[in-house]
């Protein structure tokens, strides 16, 4: 089967946003059963950019104890097969946990400033 960029992958092999969210969610829970459940899938935000250099990008929301939320993301090139994505799933989960850790290590006062800065009137 020809999997060159000009020829799309068969549907059963394509890395869809829904499939990617499901796989990453399961991996996060596998790695850290409690913390993994804190990642809320944001399927409506998912993006699929077709063509050369395109990717499927999925997002998860994570909250701090101060109720501030952040969006973390993962991206897979559209020419990747499901098997190729599954091979790096463990590392991908670790990177999402690193994004979460960087956010929750920030003091809540910094989260307050981020929230205030995002909603200032010009």
Long-range contacts (C-beta under 8 A, 24 or more apart in sequence): 3-79, 3-81, 5-52, 5-79, 9-79, 9-81, 13-81, 13-82, 13-83, 14-82, 15-56, 15-76, 15-78, 15-80, 15-81, 15-82, 15-85, 16-48, 16-56, 17-43, 17-46, 17-47, 17-48, 17-56, 17-57, 17-58, 18-43, 18-46, 19-82, 20-46, 20-56, 20-58, 20-74, 20-76, 20-85, 21-46, 21-58, 21-60, 23-85, 23-86, 23-89, 24-58, 24-60, 24-74, 24-89, 24-92, 24-93, 24-96, 25-60, 27-89, 27-90, 27-92, 27-93, 28-93, 28-96, 28-97, 30-93, 31-90, 31-93, 31-94, 31-97, 32-97, 35-97, 35-100, 36-93, 38-62, 38-63, 38-100, 39-72, 39-96, 39-100, 42-71, 45-71, 48-78, 49-78, 50-78, 53-77, 54-78, 60-96, 62-99, 62-100, 62-103, 62-104, 64-103, 64-104, 64-106, 64-108, 64-111, 65-108, 66-108, 66-111, 66-112, 68-108, 68-111, 68-112, 68-114, 68-115, 70-99, 70-100, 70-103, 72-96, 72-99, 72-100, 72-103
